[in-house]
């Protein structure tokens, strides 16, 4: 009998938590933050240009001794 009461209590708590999460999601408005100090390497000609992985790895300075010389 105690297991049944615990299971019902668990379901009630789970449903209440789910309802609270749904209400928070409906009231949530996402606005993207504008960075205070944008990445200067990502800007070209005043416009923001998203760098690809190949562009990032080309200027990567983690190549060991070859990066210093």
N, CA, C and O atoms as a Maestro MAE file, in Angstrom:
{
 s_m_m2io_version
 :::
 2.0.0
}

f_m_ct {
 s_m_title
 :::
 protein
 m_atom[276] {
  # First column is atom index #
  i_m_mmod_type
  r_m_x_coord
  r_m_y_coord
  r_m_z_coord
  i_m_residue_number
  s_m_chain_name
  s_m_pdb_residue_name
  s_m_pdb_atom_name
  i_m_atomic_number
  :::
  1 25 0.815 -1.194 0.000 1 A "UNK " " N  " 7
  2 3 0.000 0.000 0.000 1 A "UNK " " CA " 6
  3 2 0.863 1.265 0.000 1 A "UNK " " C  " 6
  4 15 0.511 2.258 -0.637 1 A "UNK " " O  " 8
  5 25 2.002 1.227 0.721 2 A "UNK " " N  " 7
  6 3 2.876 2.389 0.776 2 A "UNK " " CA " 6
  7 2 3.514 2.675 -0.577 2 A "UNK " " C  " 6
  8 15 3.748 3.833 -0.923 2 A "UNK " " O  " 8
  9 25 3.792 1.641 -1.330 3 A "UNK " " N  " 7
  10 3 4.399 1.830 -2.637 3 A "UNK " " CA " 6
  11 2 3.411 2.518 -3.580 3 A "UNK " " C  " 6
  12 15 3.809 3.370 -4.373 3 A "UNK " " O  " 8
  13 25 2.146 2.162 -3.502 4 A "UNK " " N  " 7
  14 3 1.128 2.782 -4.348 4 A "UNK " " CA " 6
  15 2 0.978 4.259 -4.009 4 A "UNK " " C  " 6
  16 15 0.838 5.088 -4.908 4 A "UNK " " O  " 8
  17 25 1.007 4.596 -2.732 5 A "UNK " " N  " 7
  18 3 0.900 6.004 -2.322 5 A "UNK " " CA " 6
  19 2 2.133 6.775 -2.787 5 A "UNK " " C  " 6
  20 15 2.014 7.909 -3.250 5 A "UNK " " O  " 8
  21 25 3.306 6.175 -2.669 6 A "UNK " " N  " 7
  22 3 4.533 6.832 -3.128 6 A "UNK " " CA " 6
  23 2 4.503 7.042 -4.636 6 A "UNK " " C  " 6
  24 15 4.927 8.089 -5.125 6 A "UNK " " O  " 8
  25 25 4.005 6.058 -5.373 7 A "UNK " " N  " 7
  26 3 3.926 6.186 -6.826 7 A "UNK " " CA " 6
  27 2 2.948 7.291 -7.226 7 A "UNK " " C  " 6
  28 15 3.235 8.072 -8.133 7 A "UNK " " O  " 8
  29 25 1.807 7.360 -6.562 8 A "UNK " " N  " 7
  30 3 0.824 8.410 -6.866 8 A "UNK " " CA " 6
  31 2 1.388 9.780 -6.499 8 A "UNK " " C  " 6
  32 15 1.188 10.747 -7.233 8 A "UNK " " O  " 8
  33 25 2.091 9.872 -5.371 9 A "UNK " " N  " 7
  34 3 2.715 11.136 -4.986 9 A "UNK " " CA " 6
  35 2 3.771 11.548 -6.014 9 A "UNK " " C  " 6
  36 15 3.885 12.725 -6.356 9 A "UNK " " O  " 8
  37 25 4.535 10.578 -6.502 10 A "UNK " " N  " 7
  38 3 5.539 10.868 -7.521 10 A "UNK " " CA " 6
  39 2 4.880 11.399 -8.796 10 A "UNK " " C  " 6
  40 15 5.366 12.361 -9.390 10 A "UNK " " O  " 8
  41 25 3.786 10.780 -9.213 11 A "UNK " " N  " 7
  42 3 3.086 11.251 -10.408 11 A "UNK " " CA " 6
  43 2 2.537 12.651 -10.220 11 A "UNK " " C  " 6
  44 15 2.591 13.463 -11.144 11 A "UNK " " O  " 8
  45 25 2.003 12.951 -9.030 12 A "UNK " " N  " 7
  46 3 1.467 14.290 -8.763 12 A "UNK " " CA " 6
  47 2 2.589 15.318 -8.808 12 A "UNK " " C  " 6
  48 15 2.429 16.382 -9.406 12 A "UNK " " O  " 8
  49 25 3.710 15.016 -8.189 13 A "UNK " " N  " 7
  50 3 4.844 15.951 -8.200 13 A "UNK " " CA " 6
  51 2 5.364 16.137 -9.618 13 A "UNK " " C  " 6
  52 15 5.695 17.256 -10.009 13 A "UNK " " O  " 8
  53 25 5.440 15.069 -10.388 14 A "UNK " " N  " 7
  54 3 5.919 15.170 -11.767 14 A "UNK " " CA " 6
  55 2 4.977 16.014 -12.615 14 A "UNK " " C  " 6
  56 15 5.435 16.822 -13.423 14 A "UNK " " O  " 8
  57 25 3.677 15.842 -12.447 15 A "UNK " " N  " 7
  58 3 2.711 16.642 -13.209 15 A "UNK " " CA " 6
  59 2 2.761 18.115 -12.816 15 A "UNK " " C  " 6
  60 15 2.647 18.990 -13.674 15 A "UNK " " O  " 8
  61 25 2.930 18.388 -11.542 16 A "UNK " " N  " 7
  62 3 3.039 19.787 -11.098 16 A "UNK " " CA " 6
  63 2 4.311 20.418 -11.654 16 A "UNK " " C  " 6
  64 15 4.279 21.557 -12.120 16 A "UNK " " O  " 8
  65 25 5.421 19.703 -11.611 17 A "UNK " " N  " 7
  66 3 6.678 20.226 -12.159 17 A "UNK " " CA " 6
  67 2 6.565 20.449 -13.662 17 A "UNK " " C  " 6
  68 15 7.075 21.439 -14.186 17 A "UNK " " O  " 8
  69 25 5.903 19.535 -14.349 18 A "UNK " " N  " 7
  70 3 5.707 19.698 -15.790 18 A "UNK " " CA " 6
  71 2 4.852 20.922 -16.084 18 A "UNK " " C  " 6
  72 15 5.150 21.671 -17.015 18 A "UNK " " O  " 8
  73 25 3.803 21.136 -15.313 19 A "UNK " " N  " 7
  74 3 2.922 22.293 -15.519 19 A "UNK " " CA " 6
  75 2 3.671 23.594 -15.261 19 A "UNK " " C  " 6
  76 15 3.506 24.558 -16.008 19 A "UNK " " O  " 8
  77 25 4.480 23.636 -14.229 20 A "UNK " " N  " 7
  78 3 5.269 24.837 -13.943 20 A "UNK " " CA " 6
  79 2 6.247 25.106 -15.075 20 A "UNK " " C  " 6
  80 15 6.420 26.254 -15.483 20 A "UNK " " O  " 8
  81 25 6.883 24.070 -15.582 21 A "UNK " " N  " 7
  82 3 7.809 24.232 -16.702 21 A "UNK " " CA " 6
  83 2 7.114 24.737 -17.953 21 A "UNK " " C  " 6
  84 15 7.650 25.594 -18.657 21 A "UNK " " O  " 8
  85 25 5.933 24.219 -18.237 22 A "UNK " " N  " 7
  86 3 5.175 24.683 -19.406 22 A "UNK " " CA " 6
  87 2 4.769 26.141 -19.258 22 A "UNK " " C  " 6
  88 15 4.836 26.900 -20.225 22 A "UNK " " O  " 8
  89 25 4.352 26.543 -18.068 23 A "UNK " " N  " 7
  90 3 3.968 27.940 -17.853 23 A "UNK " " CA " 6
  91 2 5.165 28.874 -17.984 23 A "UNK " " C  " 6
  92 15 5.043 29.969 -18.533 23 A "UNK " " O  " 8
  93 25 6.315 28.447 -17.483 24 A "UNK " " N  " 7
  94 3 7.519 29.261 -17.641 24 A "UNK " " CA " 6
  95 2 7.917 29.362 -19.110 24 A "UNK " " C  " 6
  96 15 8.371 30.417 -19.553 24 A "UNK " " O  " 8
  97 25 7.755 28.290 -19.862 25 A "UNK " " N  " 7
  98 3 8.107 28.305 -21.278 25 A "UNK " " CA " 6
  99 2 7.193 29.251 -22.054 25 A "UNK " " C  " 6
  100 15 7.653 29.948 -22.959 25 A "UNK " " O  " 8
  101 25 5.916 29.284 -21.716 26 A "UNK " " N  " 7
  102 3 4.980 30.157 -22.435 26 A "UNK " " CA " 6
  103 2 5.251 31.624 -22.134 26 A "UNK " " C  " 6
  104 15 4.981 32.481 -22.976 26 A "UNK " " O  " 8
  105 25 5.776 31.931 -20.960 27 A "UNK " " N  " 7
  106 3 6.055 33.316 -20.580 27 A "UNK " " CA " 6
  107 2 7.480 33.736 -20.897 27 A "UNK " " C  " 6
  108 15 7.862 34.868 -20.600 27 A "UNK " " O  " 8
  109 25 8.269 32.862 -21.488 28 A "UNK " " N  " 7
  110 3 9.673 33.140 -21.763 28 A "UNK " " CA " 6
  111 2 9.811 33.783 -23.128 28 A "UNK " " C  " 6
  112 15 9.359 33.228 -24.129 28 A "UNK " " O  " 8
  113 25 10.437 34.957 -23.175 29 A "UNK " " N  " 7
  114 3 10.690 35.657 -24.439 29 A "UNK " " CA " 6
  115 2 12.197 35.788 -24.612 29 A "UNK " " C  " 6
  116 15 12.860 36.461 -23.823 29 A "UNK " " O  " 8
  117 25 12.733 35.149 -25.635 30 A "UNK " " N  " 7
  118 3 14.164 35.169 -25.884 30 A "UNK " " CA " 6
  119 2 14.533 36.370 -26.734 30 A "UNK " " C  " 6
  120 15 13.965 36.582 -27.805 30 A "UNK " " O  " 8
  121 25 15.484 37.152 -26.252 31 A "UNK " " N  " 7
  122 3 16.037 38.268 -27.012 31 A "UNK " " CA " 6
  123 2 17.543 38.075 -27.009 31 A "UNK " " C  " 6
  124 15 18.165 38.013 -25.949 31 A "UNK " " O  " 8
  125 25 18.123 37.980 -28.187 32 A "UNK " " N  " 7
  126 3 19.552 37.733 -28.278 32 A "UNK " " CA " 6
  127 2 20.326 38.937 -27.772 32 A "UNK " " C  " 6
  128 15 20.042 40.076 -28.140 32 A "UNK " " O  " 8
  129 25 21.309 38.668 -26.920 33 A "UNK " " N  " 7
  130 3 22.138 39.735 -26.371 33 A "UNK " " CA " 6
  131 2 23.105 40.245 -27.431 33 A "UNK " " C  " 6
  132 15 23.661 39.471 -28.210 33 A "UNK " " O  " 8
  133 25 23.294 41.543 -27.446 34 A "UNK " " N  " 7
  134 3 24.288 42.142 -28.316 34 A "UNK " " CA " 6
  135 2 25.573 42.223 -27.497 34 A "UNK " " C  " 6
  136 15 25.569 42.837 -26.430 34 A "UNK " " O  " 8
  137 25 26.659 41.632 -27.955 35 A "UNK " " N  " 7
  138 3 27.885 41.649 -27.151 35 A "UNK " " CA " 6
  139 2 28.428 43.063 -26.998 35 A "UNK " " C  " 6
  140 15 28.374 43.864 -27.930 35 A "UNK " " O  " 8
  141 25 28.952 43.360 -25.814 36 A "UNK " " N  " 7
  142 3 29.523 44.681 -25.563 36 A "UNK " " CA " 6
  143 2 30.807 44.884 -26.351 36 A "UNK " " C  " 6
  144 15 31.080 45.973 -26.857 36 A "UNK " " O  " 8
  145 25 31.578 43.832 -26.443 37 A "UNK " " N  " 7
  146 3 32.842 43.886 -27.168 37 A "UNK " " CA " 6
  147 2 32.834 42.755 -28.197 37 A "UNK " " C  " 6
  148 15 33.266 41.643 -27.897 37 A "UNK " " O  " 8
  149 25 32.351 43.029 -29.396 38 A "UNK " " N  " 7
  150 3 32.286 41.957 -30.401 38 A "UNK " " CA " 6
  151 2 33.672 41.489 -30.810 38 A "UNK " " C  " 6
  152 15 34.656 42.214 -30.661 38 A "UNK " " O  " 8
  153 25 33.736 40.280 -31.322 39 A "UNK " " N  " 7
  154 3 34.986 39.677 -31.753 39 A "UNK " " CA " 6
  155 2 35.528 40.440 -32.958 39 A "UNK " " C  " 6
  156 15 34.898 40.423 -34.016 39 A "UNK " " O  " 8
  157 25 36.680 41.112 -32.834 40 A "UNK " " N  " 7
  158 3 37.190 41.901 -33.959 40 A "UNK " " CA " 6
  159 2 37.648 41.047 -35.132 40 A "UNK " " C  " 6
  160 15 37.727 41.540 -36.258 40 A "UNK " " O  " 8
  161 25 37.951 39.775 -34.890 41 A "UNK " " N  " 7
  162 3 38.411 38.934 -35.994 41 A "UNK " " CA " 6
  163 2 37.257 38.462 -36.859 41 A "UNK " " C  " 6
  164 15 37.475 37.999 -37.978 41 A "UNK " " O  " 8
  165 25 36.030 38.570 -36.360 42 A "UNK " " N  " 7
  166 3 34.878 38.101 -37.114 42 A "UNK " " CA " 6
  167 2 34.258 39.213 -37.965 42 A "UNK " " C  " 6
  168 15 33.333 38.965 -38.738 42 A "UNK " " O  " 8
  169 25 34.767 40.429 -37.820 43 A "UNK " " N  " 7
  170 3 34.214 41.541 -38.579 43 A "UNK " " CA " 6
  171 2 35.102 41.859 -39.772 43 A "UNK " " C  " 6
  172 15 36.321 41.972 -39.646 43 A "UNK " " O  " 8
  173 25 34.485 41.999 -40.905 44 A "UNK " " N  " 7
  174 3 35.213 42.376 -42.109 44 A "UNK " " CA " 6
  175 2 34.394 43.440 -42.821 44 A "UNK " " C  " 6
  176 15 33.277 43.180 -43.267 44 A "UNK " " O  " 8
  177 25 34.955 44.642 -42.926 45 A "UNK " " N  " 7
  178 3 34.252 45.714 -43.614 45 A "UNK " " CA " 6
  179 2 33.044 46.233 -42.847 45 A "UNK " " C  " 6
  180 15 32.096 46.733 -43.454 45 A "UNK " " O  " 8
  181 25 33.063 46.123 -41.528 46 A "UNK " " N  " 7
  182 3 31.974 46.635 -40.733 46 A "UNK " " CA " 6
  183 2 30.805 45.678 -40.575 46 A "UNK " " C  " 6
  184 15 29.912 45.942 -39.770 46 A "UNK " " O  " 8
  185 25 30.779 44.594 -41.302 47 A "UNK " " N  " 7
  186 3 29.684 43.631 -41.200 47 A "UNK " " CA " 6
  187 2 30.168 42.393 -40.467 47 A "UNK " " C  " 6
  188 15 31.332 42.007 -40.568 47 A "UNK " " O  " 8
  189 25 29.264 41.783 -39.734 48 A "UNK " " N  " 7
  190 3 29.592 40.556 -39.012 48 A "UNK " " CA " 6
  191 2 29.607 39.396 -39.996 48 A "UNK " " C  " 6
  192 15 28.641 39.166 -40.723 48 A "UNK " " O  " 8
  193 25 30.713 38.676 -40.004 49 A "UNK " " N  " 7
  194 3 30.852 37.508 -40.868 49 A "UNK " " CA " 6
  195 2 31.145 36.320 -39.963 49 A "UNK " " C  " 6
  196 15 32.152 36.309 -39.255 49 A "UNK " " O  " 8
  197 25 30.285 35.338 -39.984 50 A "UNK " " N  " 7
  198 3 30.506 34.155 -39.176 50 A "UNK " " CA " 6
  199 2 31.598 33.312 -39.821 50 A "UNK " " C  " 6
  200 15 31.545 33.010 -41.014 50 A "UNK " " O  " 8
  201 25 32.585 32.938 -39.019 51 A "UNK " " N  " 7
  202 3 33.722 32.188 -39.536 51 A "UNK " " CA " 6
  203 2 33.388 30.705 -39.548 51 A "UNK " " C  " 6
  204 15 32.731 30.195 -38.640 51 A "UNK " " O  " 8
  205 25 33.844 30.028 -40.575 52 A "UNK " " N  " 7
  206 3 33.652 28.580 -40.650 52 A "UNK " " CA " 6
  207 2 34.755 27.904 -39.854 52 A "UNK " " C  " 6
  208 15 35.722 28.545 -39.444 52 A "UNK " " O  " 8
  209 25 34.602 26.622 -39.644 53 A "UNK " " N  " 7
  210 3 35.614 25.867 -38.908 53 A "UNK " " CA " 6
  211 2 36.951 25.900 -39.637 53 A "UNK " " C  " 6
  212 15 38.000 25.973 -38.997 53 A "UNK " " O  " 8
  213 25 36.928 25.849 -40.951 54 A "UNK " " N  " 7
  214 3 38.168 25.896 -41.736 54 A "UNK " " CA " 6
  215 2 38.884 27.235 -41.541 54 A "UNK " " C  " 6
  216 15 40.110 27.259 -41.433 54 A "UNK " " O  " 8
  217 25 38.137 28.360 -41.491 55 A "UNK " " N  " 7
  218 3 38.745 29.671 -41.265 55 A "UNK " " CA " 6
  219 2 39.357 29.766 -39.867 55 A "UNK " " C  " 6
  220 15 40.428 30.345 -39.688 55 A "UNK " " O  " 8
  221 25 38.672 29.197 -38.890 56 A "UNK " " N  " 7
  222 3 39.184 29.244 -37.524 56 A "UNK " " CA " 6
  223 2 40.457 28.414 -37.403 56 A "UNK " " C  " 6
  224 15 41.424 28.854 -36.783 56 A "UNK " " O  " 8
  225 25 40.467 27.226 -37.985 57 A "UNK " " N  " 7
  226 3 41.644 26.365 -37.883 57 A "UNK " " CA " 6
  227 2 42.830 26.892 -38.681 57 A "UNK " " C  " 6
  228 15 43.976 26.574 -38.363 57 A "UNK " " O  " 8
  229 25 42.572 27.692 -39.711 58 A "UNK " " N  " 7
  230 3 43.671 28.252 -40.506 58 A "UNK " " CA " 6
  231 2 44.506 29.208 -39.656 58 A "UNK " " C  " 6
  232 15 45.729 29.248 -39.790 58 A "UNK " " O  " 8
  233 25 43.852 29.980 -38.781 59 A "UNK " " N  " 7
  234 3 44.554 30.943 -37.929 59 A "UNK " " CA " 6
  235 2 44.809 30.399 -36.533 59 A "UNK " " C  " 6
  236 15 45.129 31.166 -35.625 59 A "UNK " " O  " 8
  237 25 44.676 29.122 -36.348 60 A "UNK " " N  " 7
  238 3 44.836 28.511 -35.038 60 A "UNK " " CA " 6
  239 2 46.288 28.590 -34.602 60 A "UNK " " C  " 6
  240 15 47.196 28.305 -35.384 60 A "UNK " " O  " 8
  241 25 46.504 28.978 -33.348 61 A "UNK " " N  " 7
  242 3 47.870 29.113 -32.873 61 A "UNK " " CA " 6
  243 2 48.261 27.975 -31.929 61 A "UNK " " C  " 6
  244 15 49.136 28.155 -31.083 61 A "UNK " " O  " 8
  245 25 47.635 26.825 -32.059 62 A "UNK " " N  " 7
  246 3 47.954 25.699 -31.192 62 A "UNK " " CA " 6
  247 2 48.685 24.615 -31.976 62 A "UNK " " C  " 6
  248 15 48.413 23.427 -31.798 62 A "UNK " " O  " 8
  249 25 49.595 25.011 -32.827 63 A "UNK " " N  " 7
  250 3 50.315 24.056 -33.655 63 A "UNK " " CA " 6
  251 2 51.691 23.745 -33.082 63 A "UNK " " C  " 6
  252 15 52.581 23.304 -33.808 63 A "UNK " " O  " 8
  253 25 51.866 23.969 -31.809 64 A "UNK " " N  " 7
  254 3 53.126 23.640 -31.151 64 A "UNK " " CA " 6
  255 2 54.249 24.619 -31.509 64 A "UNK " " C  " 6
  256 15 54.027 25.827 -31.586 64 A "UNK " " O  " 8
  257 25 55.444 24.090 -31.724 65 A "UNK " " N  " 7
  258 3 56.606 24.919 -31.986 65 A "UNK " " CA " 6
  259 2 56.463 25.692 -33.291 65 A "UNK " " C  " 6
  260 15 56.999 26.794 -33.408 65 A "UNK " " O  " 8
  261 25 55.759 25.147 -34.266 66 A "UNK " " N  " 7
  262 3 55.597 25.825 -35.554 66 A "UNK " " CA " 6
  263 2 54.795 27.124 -35.421 66 A "UNK " " C  " 6
  264 15 54.935 28.019 -36.254 66 A "UNK " " O  " 8
  265 25 53.970 27.235 -34.401 67 A "UNK " " N  " 7
  266 3 53.183 28.444 -34.213 67 A "UNK " " CA " 6
  267 2 54.051 29.607 -33.756 67 A "UNK " " C  " 6
  268 15 53.716 30.764 -34.010 67 A "UNK " " O  " 8
  269 25 55.165 29.316 -33.081 68 A "UNK " " N  " 7
  270 3 56.043 30.372 -32.586 68 A "UNK " " CA " 6
  271 2 56.925 30.904 -33.706 68 A "UNK " " C  " 6
  272 15 57.152 32.110 -33.801 68 A "UNK " " O  " 8
  273 25 57.407 30.036 -34.526 69 A "UNK " " N  " 7
  274 3 58.372 30.425 -35.557 69 A "UNK " " CA " 6
  275 2 57.705 30.755 -36.781 69 A "UNK " " C  " 6
  276 15 58.358 31.106 -37.764 69 A "UNK " " O  " 8
  :::
 }
 m_bond[275] {
  # First column is bond index #
  i_m_from
  i_m_to
  i_m_order
  :::
  1 1 2 1
  2 2 3 1
  3 3 4 2
  4 3 5 1
  5 5 6 1
  6 6 7 1
  7 7 8 2
  8 7 9 1
  9 9 10 1
  10 10 11 1
  11 11 12 2
  12 11 13 1
  13 13 14 1
  14 14 15 1
  15 15 16 2
  16 15 17 1
  17 17 18 1
  18 18 19 1
  19 19 20 2
  20 19 21 1
  21 21 22 1
  22 22 23 1
  23 23 24 2
  24 23 25 1
  25 25 26 1
  26 26 27 1
  27 27 28 2
  28 27 29 1
  29 29 30 1
  30 30 31 1
  31 31 32 2
  32 31 33 1
  33 33 34 1
  34 34 35 1
  35 35 36 2
  36 35 37 1
  37 37 38 1
  38 38 39 1
  39 39 40 2
  40 39 41 1
  41 41 42 1
  42 42 43 1
  43 43 44 2
  44 43 45 1
  45 45 46 1
  46 46 47 1
  47 47 48 2
  48 47 49 1
  49 49 50 1
  50 50 51 1
  51 51 52 2
  52 51 53 1
  53 53 54 1
  54 54 55 1
  55 55 56 2
  56 55 57 1
  57 57 58 1
  58 58 59 1
  59 59 60 2
  60 59 61 1
  61 61 62 1
  62 62 63 1
  63 63 64 2
  64 63 65 1
  65 65 66 1
  66 66 67 1
  67 67 68 2
  68 67 69 1
  69 69 70 1
  70 70 71 1
  71 71 72 2
  72 71 73 1
  73 73 74 1
  74 74 75 1
  75 75 76 2
  76 75 77 1
  77 77 78 1
  78 78 79 1
  79 79 80 2
  80 79 81 1
  81 81 82 1
  82 82 83 1
  83 83 84 2
  84 83 85 1
  85 85 86 1
  86 86 87 1
  87 87 88 2
  88 87 89 1
  89 89 90 1
  90 90 91 1
  91 91 92 2
  92 91 93 1
  93 93 94 1
  94 94 95 1
  95 95 96 2
  96 95 97 1
  97 97 98 1
  98 98 99 1
  99 99 100 2
  100 99 101 1
  101 101 102 1
  102 102 103 1
  103 103 104 2
  104 103 105 1
  105 105 106 1
  106 106 107 1
  107 107 108 2
  108 107 109 1
  109 109 110 1
  110 110 111 1
  111 111 112 2
  112 111 113 1
  113 113 114 1
  114 114 115 1
  115 115 116 2
  116 115 117 1
  117 117 118 1
  118 118 119 1
  119 119 120 2
  120 119 121 1
  121 121 122 1
  122 122 123 1
  123 123 124 2
  124 123 125 1
  125 125 126 1
  126 126 127 1
  127 127 128 2
  128 127 129 1
  129 129 130 1
  130 130 131 1
  131 131 132 2
  132 131 133 1
  133 133 134 1
  134 134 135 1
  135 135 136 2
  136 135 137 1
  137 137 138 1
  138 138 139 1
  139 139 140 2
  140 139 141 1
  141 141 142 1
  142 142 143 1
  143 143 144 2
  144 143 145 1
  145 145 146 1
  146 146 147 1
  147 147 148 2
  148 147 149 1
  149 149 150 1
  150 150 151 1
  151 151 152 2
  152 151 153 1
  153 153 154 1
  154 154 155 1
  155 155 156 2
  156 155 157 1
  157 157 158 1
  158 158 159 1
  159 159 160 2
  160 159 161 1
  161 161 162 1
  162 162 163 1
  163 163 164 2
  164 163 165 1
  165 165 166 1
  166 166 167 1
  167 167 168 2
  168 167 169 1
  169 169 170 1
  170 170 171 1
  171 171 172 2
  172 171 173 1
  173 173 174 1
  174 174 175 1
  175 175 176 2
  176 175 177 1
  177 177 178 1
  178 178 179 1
  179 179 180 2
  180 179 181 1
  181 181 182 1
  182 182 183 1
  183 183 184 2
  184 183 185 1
  185 185 186 1
  186 186 187 1
  187 187 188 2
  188 187 189 1
  189 189 190 1
  190 190 191 1
  191 191 192 2
  192 191 193 1
  193 193 194 1
  194 194 195 1
  195 195 196 2
  196 195 197 1
  197 197 198 1
  198 198 199 1
  199 199 200 2
  200 199 201 1
  201 201 202 1
  202 202 203 1
  203 203 204 2
  204 203 205 1
  205 205 206 1
  206 206 207 1
  207 207 208 2
  208 207 209 1
  209 209 210 1
  210 210 211 1
  211 211 212 2
  212 211 213 1
  213 213 214 1
  214 214 215 1
  215 215 216 2
  216 215 217 1
  217 217 218 1
  218 218 219 1
  219 219 220 2
  220 219 221 1
  221 221 222 1
  222 222 223 1
  223 223 224 2
  224 223 225 1
  225 225 226 1
  226 226 227 1
  227 227 228 2
  228 227 229 1
  229 229 230 1
  230 230 231 1
  231 231 232 2
  232 231 233 1
  233 233 234 1
  234 234 235 1
  235 235 236 2
  236 235 237 1
  237 237 238 1
  238 238 239 1
  239 239 240 2
  240 239 241 1
  241 241 242 1
  242 242 243 1
  243 243 244 2
  244 243 245 1
  245 245 246 1
  246 246 247 1
  247 247 248 2
  248 247 249 1
  249 249 250 1
  250 250 251 1
  251 251 252 2
  252 251 253 1
  253 253 254 1
  254 254 255 1
  255 255 256 2
  256 255 257 1
  257 257 258 1
  258 258 259 1
  259 259 260 2
  260 259 261 1
  261 261 262 1
  262 262 263 1
  263 263 264 2
  264 263 265 1
  265 265 266 1
  266 266 267 1
  267 267 268 2
  268 267 269 1
  269 269 270 1
  270 270 271 1
  271 271 272 2
  272 271 273 1
  273 273 274 1
  274 274 275 1
  275 275 276 2
  :::
 }
}
